[in-house]
């Protein structure tokens, strides 16, 4: 699926974000970012279970799916951007876990917050 980063003004100081996989294949090319998007999504979370020895490196968080089943979610225009992820598998204890990482995570989060600062097109100033 396609992945998107969602940001919120309240999380700006911490550079917080949520990662969603868009499972709805209605359009692989996501619409313009100012549009509200209602899609079947699965949220991914930064997971302790796949933390590397020595802890996470800034900009290299590792994510696991938060839920097995997708749910319909509205992504408000201006709060999200598409991102690429890379897929990895690592050994943890006796087993291995697959996880994703956001490609150029720090740059993508910066881009998402820059976009959040812009007034949406067609909105009164």
C-alpha positions as CSV (number, residue, x, y, z in Angstrom):
1,X,0.0,0.0,0.0
2,X,0.9,3.7,-0.1
3,X,2.0,5.3,3.1
4,X,1.3,8.7,4.5
5,X,2.5,10.8,7.4
6,X,-0.1,12.7,9.3
7,X,0.9,15.7,11.5
8,X,-1.0,18.0,13.9
9,X,-0.2,21.5,15.1
10,X,-0.3,20.2,18.7
11,X,2.5,17.8,18.0
12,X,4.8,20.4,16.2
13,X,7.2,21.0,19.1
14,X,7.9,17.2,19.4
15,X,7.8,16.8,15.7
16,X,5.2,14.1,16.3
17,X,3.4,12.3,13.5
18,X,1.3,9.2,12.8
19,X,2.1,6.7,10.0
20,X,-0.8,5.2,8.0
21,X,-0.7,2.6,5.2
22,X,-3.4,3.4,2.7
23,X,-4.9,0.1,1.7
24,X,-7.6,1.4,-0.6
25,X,-6.4,1.2,-4.1
26,X,-8.9,3.5,-5.6
27,X,-6.1,5.7,-6.8
28,X,-2.5,4.8,-6.4
29,X,-1.6,8.4,-7.2
30,X,-2.9,10.1,-4.1
31,X,-4.9,13.3,-4.8
32,X,-3.6,16.7,-4.2
33,X,-2.5,17.1,-0.6
34,X,-5.1,19.8,0.1
35,X,-7.9,17.4,-0.4
36,X,-9.6,15.5,2.5
37,X,-9.1,11.9,1.9
38,X,-11.3,9.1,3.3
39,X,-9.6,5.8,2.8
40,X,-9.2,2.3,4.3
41,X,-6.0,2.6,6.3
42,X,-4.0,0.7,8.8
43,X,-2.0,2.7,11.4
44,X,1.6,1.7,12.1
45,X,3.4,2.5,15.4
46,X,7.0,3.0,16.5
47,X,7.5,-0.4,18.2
48,X,9.8,-1.2,21.2
49,X,9.7,-4.8,20.0
50,X,11.9,-3.9,17.0
51,X,14.2,-1.4,18.8
52,X,17.8,-1.9,17.8
53,X,20.4,-2.5,20.5
54,X,21.4,0.9,21.9
55,X,18.0,2.4,21.1
56,X,16.5,4.2,18.2
57,X,18.5,6.5,16.1
58,X,16.8,9.9,15.3
59,X,15.1,9.6,12.0
60,X,15.3,5.8,11.9
61,X,12.3,4.7,13.8
62,X,11.0,1.2,13.1
63,X,7.2,0.6,12.7
64,X,4.9,-2.3,13.1
65,X,1.2,-2.5,12.2
66,X,-1.0,-1.3,15.1
67,X,-4.0,-3.3,14.0
68,X,-4.5,-6.3,11.7
69,X,-7.6,-5.0,10.0
70,X,-7.9,-1.7,8.2
71,X,-10.5,0.9,9.1
72,X,-12.0,3.9,7.3
73,X,-10.3,7.1,8.3
74,X,-10.6,10.7,7.2
75,X,-7.2,12.3,6.5
76,X,-7.9,16.1,6.6
77,X,-6.4,18.1,3.7
78,X,-3.1,19.8,4.5
79,X,-2.3,17.5,7.4
80,X,-0.7,14.6,5.5
81,X,1.9,13.9,2.9
82,X,2.8,10.7,1.0
83,X,6.0,9.0,2.0
84,X,8.0,6.0,1.0
85,X,8.9,3.2,3.4
86,X,11.6,0.5,3.3
87,X,10.8,-3.0,4.5
88,X,13.2,-4.8,6.8
89,X,13.5,-8.1,8.8
90,X,15.7,-8.4,11.8
91,X,16.4,-11.1,14.4
92,X,15.0,-10.4,17.8
93,X,15.7,-13.1,20.4
94,X,14.7,-16.5,18.9
95,X,12.5,-15.1,16.1
96,X,12.6,-12.5,13.4
97,X,10.3,-9.5,12.9
98,X,9.5,-7.6,9.8
99,X,9.0,-3.8,10.1
100,X,9.1,-0.7,8.0
101,X,11.1,2.5,8.2
102,X,10.2,5.8,6.6
103,X,12.6,6.8,3.8
104,X,14.2,10.2,4.8
105,X,12.0,10.3,7.9
106,X,13.4,13.6,9.2
107,X,13.0,15.4,5.9
108,X,9.5,14.0,5.4
109,X,8.4,15.2,8.9
110,X,9.9,18.7,8.2
111,X,8.0,18.7,4.8
112,X,4.8,17.7,6.5
113,X,5.0,20.5,9.1
114,X,6.0,23.1,6.4
115,X,2.8,22.0,4.5
116,X,0.7,22.3,7.7
117,X,1.8,25.9,8.1
118,X,0.5,26.8,4.6
119,X,-3.1,28.0,4.3
120,X,-5.1,25.5,2.3
121,X,-5.9,26.8,-1.2
122,X,-9.3,28.4,-1.5
123,X,-9.5,29.2,2.2
124,X,-10.1,32.7,3.5
125,X,-6.9,34.2,5.0
